[in-house]
């Protein structure tokens, strides 16, 4: 019976990890993909412009 108690935590963690990966994969794309991509592009552009301004005082 000790082997059951030794195997339960890894099996439970594996199940949660698989559920997490499935949730992440399912949430990619869809109706909000363009909005999310635009938000990321805006943040990256803002960071790039701030970096260029720091280099050229």
N, CA, C and O atoms as a Maestro MAE file, in Angstrom:
{
 s_m_m2io_version
 :::
 2.0.0
}

f_m_ct {
 s_m_title
 :::
 protein
 m_atom[228] {
  # First column is atom index #
  i_m_mmod_type
  r_m_x_coord
  r_m_y_coord
  r_m_z_coord
  i_m_residue_number
  s_m_chain_name
  s_m_pdb_residue_name
  s_m_pdb_atom_name
  i_m_atomic_number
  :::
  1 25 0.816 -1.202 0.000 1 A "UNK " " N  " 7
  2 3 0.000 0.000 0.000 1 A "UNK " " CA " 6
  3 2 0.857 1.262 0.000 1 A "UNK " " C  " 6
  4 15 0.372 2.329 -0.377 1 A "UNK " " O  " 8
  5 25 2.102 1.166 0.409 2 A "UNK " " N  " 7
  6 3 2.989 2.336 0.387 2 A "UNK " " CA " 6
  7 2 3.231 2.830 -1.034 2 A "UNK " " C  " 6
  8 15 3.391 4.029 -1.260 2 A "UNK " " O  " 8
  9 25 3.257 1.903 -1.992 3 A "UNK " " N  " 7
  10 3 3.510 2.317 -3.359 3 A "UNK " " CA " 6
  11 2 2.374 3.184 -3.896 3 A "UNK " " C  " 6
  12 15 2.608 4.049 -4.740 3 A "UNK " " O  " 8
  13 25 1.163 2.968 -3.426 4 A "UNK " " N  " 7
  14 3 0.028 3.798 -3.865 4 A "UNK " " CA " 6
  15 2 0.206 5.228 -3.360 4 A "UNK " " C  " 6
  16 15 0.033 6.185 -4.114 4 A "UNK " " O  " 8
  17 25 0.549 5.365 -2.089 5 A "UNK " " N  " 7
  18 3 0.741 6.713 -1.540 5 A "UNK " " CA " 6
  19 2 1.971 7.392 -2.139 5 A "UNK " " C  " 6
  20 15 2.048 8.620 -2.165 5 A "UNK " " O  " 8
  21 25 2.934 6.599 -2.621 6 A "UNK " " N  " 7
  22 3 4.106 7.186 -3.268 6 A "UNK " " CA " 6
  23 2 3.791 7.633 -4.695 6 A "UNK " " C  " 6
  24 15 4.412 8.570 -5.196 6 A "UNK " " O  " 8
  25 25 2.844 6.982 -5.349 7 A "UNK " " N  " 7
  26 3 2.536 7.316 -6.740 7 A "UNK " " CA " 6
  27 2 1.457 8.379 -6.896 7 A "UNK " " C  " 6
  28 15 1.365 9.006 -7.952 7 A "UNK " " O  " 8
  29 25 0.648 8.595 -5.883 8 A "UNK " " N  " 7
  30 3 -0.473 9.531 -6.020 8 A "UNK " " CA " 6
  31 2 -0.001 10.968 -6.298 8 A "UNK " " C  " 6
  32 15 -0.522 11.582 -7.228 8 A "UNK " " O  " 8
  33 25 0.949 11.536 -5.550 9 A "UNK " " N  " 7
  34 3 1.326 12.931 -5.834 9 A "UNK " " CA " 6
  35 2 1.853 13.154 -7.259 9 A "UNK " " C  " 6
  36 15 1.423 14.118 -7.893 9 A "UNK " " O  " 8
  37 25 2.757 12.323 -7.803 10 A "UNK " " N  " 7
  38 3 3.190 12.561 -9.183 10 A "UNK " " CA " 6
  39 2 2.058 12.421 -10.198 10 A "UNK " " C  " 6
  40 15 2.013 13.160 -11.182 10 A "UNK " " O  " 8
  41 25 1.158 11.492 -9.968 11 A "UNK " " N  " 7
  42 3 0.034 11.316 -10.896 11 A "UNK " " CA " 6
  43 2 -0.887 12.533 -10.850 11 A "UNK " " C  " 6
  44 15 -1.356 12.996 -11.889 11 A "UNK " " O  " 8
  45 25 -1.143 13.048 -9.661 12 A "UNK " " N  " 7
  46 3 -1.991 14.236 -9.528 12 A "UNK " " CA " 6
  47 2 -1.315 15.444 -10.175 12 A "UNK " " C  " 6
  48 15 -1.968 16.215 -10.879 12 A "UNK " " O  " 8
  49 25 -0.020 15.612 -9.943 13 A "UNK " " N  " 7
  50 3 0.700 16.738 -10.560 13 A "UNK " " CA " 6
  51 2 0.717 16.604 -12.079 13 A "UNK " " C  " 6
  52 15 0.566 17.603 -12.783 13 A "UNK " " O  " 8
  53 25 0.896 15.402 -12.593 14 A "UNK " " N  " 7
  54 3 0.884 15.193 -14.039 14 A "UNK " " CA " 6
  55 2 -0.489 15.534 -14.619 14 A "UNK " " C  " 6
  56 15 -0.576 16.143 -15.685 14 A "UNK " " O  " 8
  57 25 -1.549 15.150 -13.934 15 A "UNK " " N  " 7
  58 3 -2.893 15.453 -14.418 15 A "UNK " " CA " 6
  59 2 -3.129 16.964 -14.458 15 A "UNK " " C  " 6
  60 15 -3.682 17.479 -15.430 15 A "UNK " " O  " 8
  61 25 -2.714 17.671 -13.416 16 A "UNK " " N  " 7
  62 3 -2.870 19.128 -13.415 16 A "UNK " " CA " 6
  63 2 -2.019 19.776 -14.499 16 A "UNK " " C  " 6
  64 15 -2.459 20.735 -15.134 16 A "UNK " " O  " 8
  65 25 -0.811 19.270 -14.721 17 A "UNK " " N  " 7
  66 3 0.059 19.820 -15.756 17 A "UNK " " CA " 6
  67 2 -0.562 19.618 -17.136 17 A "UNK " " C  " 6
  68 15 -0.556 20.531 -17.962 17 A "UNK " " O  " 8
  69 25 -1.095 18.429 -17.383 18 A "UNK " " N  " 7
  70 3 -1.737 18.167 -18.672 18 A "UNK " " CA " 6
  71 2 -2.946 19.081 -18.855 18 A "UNK " " C  " 6
  72 15 -3.164 19.608 -19.946 18 A "UNK " " O  " 8
  73 25 -3.726 19.272 -17.805 19 A "UNK " " N  " 7
  74 3 -4.877 20.175 -17.891 19 A "UNK " " CA " 6
  75 2 -4.436 21.610 -18.173 19 A "UNK " " C  " 6
  76 15 -5.085 22.323 -18.938 19 A "UNK " " O  " 8
  77 25 -3.338 22.028 -17.558 20 A "UNK " " N  " 7
  78 3 -2.811 23.372 -17.795 20 A "UNK " " CA " 6
  79 2 -2.376 23.542 -19.248 20 A "UNK " " C  " 6
  80 15 -2.694 24.548 -19.882 20 A "UNK " " O  " 8
  81 25 -1.652 22.564 -19.769 21 A "UNK " " N  " 7
  82 3 -1.195 22.644 -21.158 21 A "UNK " " CA " 6
  83 2 -2.387 22.663 -22.115 21 A "UNK " " C  " 6
  84 15 -2.394 23.430 -23.078 21 A "UNK " " O  " 8
  85 25 -3.379 21.837 -21.861 22 A "UNK " " N  " 7
  86 3 -4.569 21.814 -22.722 22 A "UNK " " CA " 6
  87 2 -5.281 23.159 -22.678 22 A "UNK " " C  " 6
  88 15 -5.731 23.656 -23.711 22 A "UNK " " O  " 8
  89 25 -5.386 23.750 -21.497 23 A "UNK " " N  " 7
  90 3 -6.031 25.060 -21.369 23 A "UNK " " CA " 6
  91 2 -5.261 26.127 -22.128 23 A "UNK " " C  " 6
  92 15 -5.860 26.966 -22.801 23 A "UNK " " O  " 8
  93 25 -3.940 26.101 -22.025 24 A "UNK " " N  " 7
  94 3 -3.119 27.091 -22.737 24 A "UNK " " CA " 6
  95 2 -3.270 26.922 -24.239 24 A "UNK " " C  " 6
  96 15 -3.423 27.909 -24.958 24 A "UNK " " O  " 8
  97 25 -3.229 25.689 -24.726 25 A "UNK " " N  " 7
  98 3 -3.342 25.449 -26.160 25 A "UNK " " CA " 6
  99 2 -4.719 25.871 -26.671 25 A "UNK " " C  " 6
  100 15 -4.827 26.455 -27.750 25 A "UNK " " O  " 8
  101 25 -5.766 25.582 -25.909 26 A "UNK " " N  " 7
  102 3 -7.116 25.959 -26.345 26 A "UNK " " CA " 6
  103 2 -7.322 27.463 -26.336 26 A "UNK " " C  " 6
  104 15 -8.124 27.978 -27.115 26 A "UNK " " O  " 8
  105 25 -6.613 28.178 -25.469 27 A "UNK " " N  " 7
  106 3 -6.808 29.620 -25.387 27 A "UNK " " CA " 6
  107 2 -6.007 30.373 -26.446 27 A "UNK " " C  " 6
  108 15 -6.174 31.584 -26.593 27 A "UNK " " O  " 8
  109 25 -5.146 29.685 -27.181 28 A "UNK " " N  " 7
  110 3 -4.390 30.340 -28.249 28 A "UNK " " CA " 6
  111 2 -5.302 30.548 -29.444 28 A "UNK " " C  " 6
  112 15 -6.125 29.693 -29.773 28 A "UNK " " O  " 8
  113 25 -5.147 31.679 -30.079 29 A "UNK " " N  " 7
  114 3 -5.981 31.952 -31.241 29 A "UNK " " CA " 6
  115 2 -7.373 32.394 -30.830 29 A "UNK " " C  " 6
  116 15 -7.567 32.933 -29.740 29 A "UNK " " O  " 8
  117 25 -8.320 32.170 -31.687 30 A "UNK " " N  " 7
  118 3 -9.694 32.539 -31.380 30 A "UNK " " CA " 6
  119 2 -9.975 34.000 -31.654 30 A "UNK " " C  " 6
  120 15 -9.221 34.674 -32.355 30 A "UNK " " O  " 8
  121 25 -11.058 34.475 -31.096 31 A "UNK " " N  " 7
  122 3 -11.526 35.828 -31.371 31 A "UNK " " CA " 6
  123 2 -10.604 36.895 -30.790 31 A "UNK " " C  " 6
  124 15 -10.498 37.987 -31.348 31 A "UNK " " O  " 8
  125 25 -9.937 36.596 -29.678 32 A "UNK " " N  " 7
  126 3 -9.118 37.607 -29.024 32 A "UNK " " CA " 6
  127 2 -7.668 37.615 -29.507 32 A "UNK " " C  " 6
  128 15 -6.864 38.405 -29.014 32 A "UNK " " O  " 8
  129 25 -7.324 36.760 -30.453 33 A "UNK " " N  " 7
  130 3 -5.924 36.660 -30.874 33 A "UNK " " CA " 6
  131 2 -5.403 37.987 -31.430 33 A "UNK " " C  " 6
  132 15 -4.309 38.420 -31.066 33 A "UNK " " O  " 8
  133 25 -6.159 38.624 -32.291 34 A "UNK " " N  " 7
  134 3 -5.714 39.883 -32.888 34 A "UNK " " CA " 6
  135 2 -5.543 40.958 -31.825 34 A "UNK " " C  " 6
  136 15 -4.584 41.729 -31.868 34 A "UNK " " O  " 8
  137 25 -6.469 41.012 -30.871 35 A "UNK " " N  " 7
  138 3 -6.386 42.014 -29.806 35 A "UNK " " CA " 6
  139 2 -5.172 41.764 -28.917 35 A "UNK " " C  " 6
  140 15 -4.477 42.702 -28.527 35 A "UNK " " O  " 8
  141 25 -4.920 40.491 -28.597 36 A "UNK " " N  " 7
  142 3 -3.764 40.158 -27.765 36 A "UNK " " CA " 6
  143 2 -2.466 40.463 -28.501 36 A "UNK " " C  " 6
  144 15 -1.526 40.998 -27.913 36 A "UNK " " O  " 8
  145 25 -2.413 40.120 -29.796 37 A "UNK " " N  " 7
  146 3 -1.215 40.404 -30.580 37 A "UNK " " CA " 6
  147 2 -0.958 41.911 -30.665 37 A "UNK " " C  " 6
  148 15 0.187 42.354 -30.580 37 A "UNK " " O  " 8
  149 25 -2.016 42.684 -30.831 38 A "UNK " " N  " 7
  150 3 -1.867 44.135 -30.916 38 A "UNK " " CA " 6
  151 2 -1.363 44.704 -29.589 38 A "UNK " " C  " 6
  152 15 -0.548 45.626 -29.584 38 A "UNK " " O  " 8
  153 25 -1.837 44.169 -28.474 39 A "UNK " " N  " 7
  154 3 -1.377 44.643 -27.168 39 A "UNK " " CA " 6
  155 2 0.102 44.327 -26.961 39 A "UNK " " C  " 6
  156 15 0.853 45.160 -26.455 39 A "UNK " " O  " 8
  157 25 0.513 43.142 -27.347 40 A "UNK " " N  " 7
  158 3 1.928 42.766 -27.215 40 A "UNK " " CA " 6
  159 2 2.784 43.628 -28.123 40 A "UNK " " C  " 6
  160 15 3.845 44.095 -27.708 40 A "UNK " " O  " 8
  161 25 2.340 43.850 -29.367 41 A "UNK " " N  " 7
  162 3 3.097 44.691 -30.291 41 A "UNK " " CA " 6
  163 2 3.234 46.111 -29.747 41 A "UNK " " C  " 6
  164 15 4.294 46.721 -29.890 41 A "UNK " " O  " 8
  165 25 2.189 46.647 -29.129 42 A "UNK " " N  " 7
  166 3 2.247 48.006 -28.577 42 A "UNK " " CA " 6
  167 2 3.261 48.085 -27.435 42 A "UNK " " C  " 6
  168 15 4.021 49.049 -27.342 42 A "UNK " " O  " 8
  169 25 3.272 47.074 -26.571 43 A "UNK " " N  " 7
  170 3 4.225 47.070 -25.456 43 A "UNK " " CA " 6
  171 2 5.647 46.972 -25.982 43 A "UNK " " C  " 6
  172 15 6.539 47.671 -25.501 43 A "UNK " " O  " 8
  173 25 5.864 46.108 -26.969 44 A "UNK " " N  " 7
  174 3 7.210 45.962 -27.529 44 A "UNK " " CA " 6
  175 2 7.663 47.245 -28.221 44 A "UNK " " C  " 6
  176 15 8.825 47.633 -28.099 44 A "UNK " " O  " 8
  177 25 6.765 47.903 -28.940 45 A "UNK " " N  " 7
  178 3 7.119 49.150 -29.617 45 A "UNK " " CA " 6
  179 2 7.454 50.232 -28.603 45 A "UNK " " C  " 6
  180 15 8.393 51.002 -28.804 45 A "UNK " " O  " 8
  181 25 6.685 50.297 -27.504 46 A "UNK " " N  " 7
  182 3 6.952 51.283 -26.469 46 A "UNK " " CA " 6
  183 2 8.312 51.032 -25.819 46 A "UNK " " C  " 6
  184 15 9.063 51.971 -25.556 46 A "UNK " " O  " 8
  185 25 8.623 49.767 -25.564 47 A "UNK " " N  " 7
  186 3 9.910 49.432 -24.951 47 A "UNK " " CA " 6
  187 2 11.050 49.750 -25.908 47 A "UNK " " C  " 6
  188 15 12.100 50.232 -25.482 47 A "UNK " " O  " 8
  189 25 10.856 49.488 -27.185 48 A "UNK " " N  " 7
  190 3 11.908 49.772 -28.178 48 A "UNK " " CA " 6
  191 2 12.146 51.275 -28.301 48 A "UNK " " C  " 6
  192 15 13.294 51.713 -28.374 48 A "UNK " " O  " 8
  193 25 11.073 52.071 -28.326 49 A "UNK " " N  " 7
  194 3 11.252 53.519 -28.448 49 A "UNK " " CA " 6
  195 2 11.920 54.084 -27.192 49 A "UNK " " C  " 6
  196 15 12.735 55.001 -27.288 49 A "UNK " " O  " 8
  197 25 11.588 53.554 -26.034 50 A "UNK " " N  " 7
  198 3 12.228 54.018 -24.807 50 A "UNK " " CA " 6
  199 2 13.713 53.661 -24.803 50 A "UNK " " C  " 6
  200 15 14.546 54.433 -24.329 50 A "UNK " " O  " 8
  201 25 14.032 52.485 -25.336 51 A "UNK " " N  " 7
  202 3 15.435 52.067 -25.396 51 A "UNK " " CA " 6
  203 2 16.220 52.962 -26.357 51 A "UNK " " C  " 6
  204 15 17.368 53.312 -26.083 51 A "UNK " " O  " 8
  205 25 15.609 53.327 -27.468 52 A "UNK " " N  " 7
  206 3 16.299 54.188 -28.445 52 A "UNK " " CA " 6
  207 2 16.473 55.596 -27.886 52 A "UNK " " C  " 6
  208 15 17.490 56.236 -28.151 52 A "UNK " " O  " 8
  209 25 15.515 56.086 -27.126 53 A "UNK " " N  " 7
  210 3 15.655 57.408 -26.542 53 A "UNK " " CA " 6
  211 2 16.754 57.433 -25.478 53 A "UNK " " C  " 6
  212 15 17.429 58.449 -25.315 53 A "UNK " " O  " 8
  213 25 16.936 56.350 -24.769 54 A "UNK " " N  " 7
  214 3 18.003 56.268 -23.772 54 A "UNK " " CA " 6
  215 2 19.359 56.273 -24.436 54 A "UNK " " C  " 6
  216 15 20.319 56.790 -23.865 54 A "UNK " " O  " 8
  217 25 19.466 55.714 -25.620 55 A "UNK " " N  " 7
  218 3 20.758 55.651 -26.308 55 A "UNK " " CA " 6
  219 2 21.122 56.986 -26.937 55 A "UNK " " C  " 6
  220 15 22.306 57.296 -27.070 55 A "UNK " " O  " 8
  221 25 20.145 57.775 -27.322 56 A "UNK " " N  " 7
  222 3 20.397 59.055 -27.995 56 A "UNK " " CA " 6
  223 2 19.820 60.208 -27.179 56 A "UNK " " C  " 6
  224 15 18.674 60.609 -27.381 56 A "UNK " " O  " 8
  225 25 20.625 60.737 -26.252 57 A "UNK " " N  " 7
  226 3 20.095 61.827 -25.408 57 A "UNK " " CA " 6
  227 2 19.925 63.127 -26.139 57 A "UNK " " C  " 6
  228 15 19.491 64.115 -25.547 57 A "UNK " " O  " 8
  :::
 }
 m_bond[227] {
  # First column is bond index #
  i_m_from
  i_m_to
  i_m_order
  :::
  1 1 2 1
  2 2 3 1
  3 3 4 2
  4 3 5 1
  5 5 6 1
  6 6 7 1
  7 7 8 2
  8 7 9 1
  9 9 10 1
  10 10 11 1
  11 11 12 2
  12 11 13 1
  13 13 14 1
  14 14 15 1
  15 15 16 2
  16 15 17 1
  17 17 18 1
  18 18 19 1
  19 19 20 2
  20 19 21 1
  21 21 22 1
  22 22 23 1
  23 23 24 2
  24 23 25 1
  25 25 26 1
  26 26 27 1
  27 27 28 2
  28 27 29 1
  29 29 30 1
  30 30 31 1
  31 31 32 2
  32 31 33 1
  33 33 34 1
  34 34 35 1
  35 35 36 2
  36 35 37 1
  37 37 38 1
  38 38 39 1
  39 39 40 2
  40 39 41 1
  41 41 42 1
  42 42 43 1
  43 43 44 2
  44 43 45 1
  45 45 46 1
  46 46 47 1
  47 47 48 2
  48 47 49 1
  49 49 50 1
  50 50 51 1
  51 51 52 2
  52 51 53 1
  53 53 54 1
  54 54 55 1
  55 55 56 2
  56 55 57 1
  57 57 58 1
  58 58 59 1
  59 59 60 2
  60 59 61 1
  61 61 62 1
  62 62 63 1
  63 63 64 2
  64 63 65 1
  65 65 66 1
  66 66 67 1
  67 67 68 2
  68 67 69 1
  69 69 70 1
  70 70 71 1
  71 71 72 2
  72 71 73 1
  73 73 74 1
  74 74 75 1
  75 75 76 2
  76 75 77 1
  77 77 78 1
  78 78 79 1
  79 79 80 2
  80 79 81 1
  81 81 82 1
  82 82 83 1
  83 83 84 2
  84 83 85 1
  85 85 86 1
  86 86 87 1
  87 87 88 2
  88 87 89 1
  89 89 90 1
  90 90 91 1
  91 91 92 2
  92 91 93 1
  93 93 94 1
  94 94 95 1
  95 95 96 2
  96 95 97 1
  97 97 98 1
  98 98 99 1
  99 99 100 2
  100 99 101 1
  101 101 102 1
  102 102 103 1
  103 103 104 2
  104 103 105 1
  105 105 106 1
  106 106 107 1
  107 107 108 2
  108 107 109 1
  109 109 110 1
  110 110 111 1
  111 111 112 2
  112 111 113 1
  113 113 114 1
  114 114 115 1
  115 115 116 2
  116 115 117 1
  117 117 118 1
  118 118 119 1
  119 119 120 2
  120 119 121 1
  121 121 122 1
  122 122 123 1
  123 123 124 2
  124 123 125 1
  125 125 126 1
  126 126 127 1
  127 127 128 2
  128 127 129 1
  129 129 130 1
  130 130 131 1
  131 131 132 2
  132 131 133 1
  133 133 134 1
  134 134 135 1
  135 135 136 2
  136 135 137 1
  137 137 138 1
  138 138 139 1
  139 139 140 2
  140 139 141 1
  141 141 142 1
  142 142 143 1
  143 143 144 2
  144 143 145 1
  145 145 146 1
  146 146 147 1
  147 147 148 2
  148 147 149 1
  149 149 150 1
  150 150 151 1
  151 151 152 2
  152 151 153 1
  153 153 154 1
  154 154 155 1
  155 155 156 2
  156 155 157 1
  157 157 158 1
  158 158 159 1
  159 159 160 2
  160 159 161 1
  161 161 162 1
  162 162 163 1
  163 163 164 2
  164 163 165 1
  165 165 166 1
  166 166 167 1
  167 167 168 2
  168 167 169 1
  169 169 170 1
  170 170 171 1
  171 171 172 2
  172 171 173 1
  173 173 174 1
  174 174 175 1
  175 175 176 2
  176 175 177 1
  177 177 178 1
  178 178 179 1
  179 179 180 2
  180 179 181 1
  181 181 182 1
  182 182 183 1
  183 183 184 2
  184 183 185 1
  185 185 186 1
  186 186 187 1
  187 187 188 2
  188 187 189 1
  189 189 190 1
  190 190 191 1
  191 191 192 2
  192 191 193 1
  193 193 194 1
  194 194 195 1
  195 195 196 2
  196 195 197 1
  197 197 198 1
  198 198 199 1
  199 199 200 2
  200 199 201 1
  201 201 202 1
  202 202 203 1
  203 203 204 2
  204 203 205 1
  205 205 206 1
  206 206 207 1
  207 207 208 2
  208 207 209 1
  209 209 210 1
  210 210 211 1
  211 211 212 2
  212 211 213 1
  213 213 214 1
  214 214 215 1
  215 215 216 2
  216 215 217 1
  217 217 218 1
  218 218 219 1
  219 219 220 2
  220 219 221 1
  221 221 222 1
  222 222 223 1
  223 223 224 2
  224 223 225 1
  225 225 226 1
  226 226 227 1
  227 227 228 2
  :::
 }
}
